[in-house]
Amino acid sequence: MDAVEIFDTTLRDGLQVEGVSASVEDKLRIAVQLDLLGVRYIEGGWPGANPKDIEFFARARDELMLTTSTLVAFGSTRRPKGKVDDDPTLRNLIEAGTEAVCIVAKSSEYHVTEALKTSLDEGEAMIADSVEFLTANGRRVLVDMEHFFDGYKSSPEFSLRALEAAVVKGATHVVLCDTNGGSLPHEVEAIVADVYRHIGADVMIGIHCHDDTGCAVANSMAAVSSGARHVQGTLNGLGERTGNANLTTIIPNLQLKLGHQCLPEGRLERLTVVSHHIAETLNRAVDPQAPYVGSSAFAHKAGLHVSAIARAKDAYEHVDPKLVGNGTRFVVSEMAGRATIQMKAAELGLTMDGPAVNQVIDDLKRLEHEGYHFEAADASLELLMRRATGWDQEFFRVESMRVITDEMATGGFNTEATVKVWVGDQRHVYTAEGNGPVNAIDTALRRAVQRAYPHLERVHLTDFKVRILDGSDATGAVTRVLLSATDGERDWTTIGVSPNIIEASWRALEESLVYGLLHAPTAPS
Ligand SMILES: [Zn+2]
């Protein structure tokens, strides 16, 4: 099967998502990750739209050493009735200094006459002039045909004229965009096939889908089946509204299921780590249920199934998780039998004898009765299993912890925590303020331990969930705290349960740090 080019627009379209903002530094770091993954093109942003993107392209020229990907600047065609020579958008595109540029062009009759309020001839000339100007300036030009599918459905004639205008002037790619994201796979398949019949021999046809019908991945694949060989999308499907086409799903679908090479040899196994790394940089966790890269993508629960999968992994997994850099995971709860515990031990690389397995089963039953829930806290489960083999953590020993919250005379609250820990024969005392007790004890403990283990600087909390479990039995209400953390490569969750919310949080925090130290690249063994 032919190769399919991957064009990543995480740094432009992807950043339209609500609640995400990336600094220039973040954008440069993400570009490095995308290059490691090996996408063909990285769209860096719209130079001129904001000062950040101008700075990004300026710094990219000096600092970004891409080995696989080509950086692309994004812009638009010239203005209606304007001239290419004095058009600020086109000038910014040239000044960005990239080898390739991508411009958005109106390819729907309705948008030309109603949004631009200009004639169809002028709409066509805007595309032709802009492509001509950019190619004359030595740029490879890709054209994003905005609202293409909607335009084609109501007026195919103008949409095709728009494509031809770009092709005649030397665009290397015309990218058909489902800008409003409302199309369905059978429509995309038929329209791309029409387009392919018209111009497929002269130009690379691309596809750019949004996920408003939940079909962005399916639509992109439908376009490929009709002859598109260039797919635009974002890592983790980031993007405005319901998001863009998710490249972390499309790439393995095309490469593993259909045999279209999307990434250079040996790069697909970086998919999971790059997906999590980018999520981390943008402070936007990967959906645990995301296909291929989610933490639950290859997780198995329930006894029967788990013992069967030990015998024949491929009977329950649609692809080998290693191909995308993920792994099989066994989910363990109080219902777990011996087989599940043994499988989990093998997954963790632990050797467990019969008494140790029995110990784990007893501990799980007792703790889950108290309100623990280990399915959701893999890291705490691992520590519990290690302890059953006689292991105990020697990273640090807590002497004491104290947290005080005062209401100030001036109004407002002040919280301060003091933590005393021993690392070997060194005593570390640290006091920290926080916006609340959990924040204060987290900061104090982390800083105290961090003096001995600088790696912890990279570890930080990503989520903190509290649930009050109703006390139908004599113990009364207890608090369950689930705490998620990351070091940028690995994500983990720990749990603490206690009638006292501070104690529950403290247990989860302590285990979170122990787990981070246990799996640190330089962790003492
Ligand atoms: Zn878009």
Boltz pocket constraint, residues with backbone or C-beta under 6 A from the ligand:
constraints:
  - pocket:
      binder: B
      contacts: [[A, 13], [A, 179], [A, 208], [A, 209], [A, 210], [A, 244]]
      max_distance: 6.0
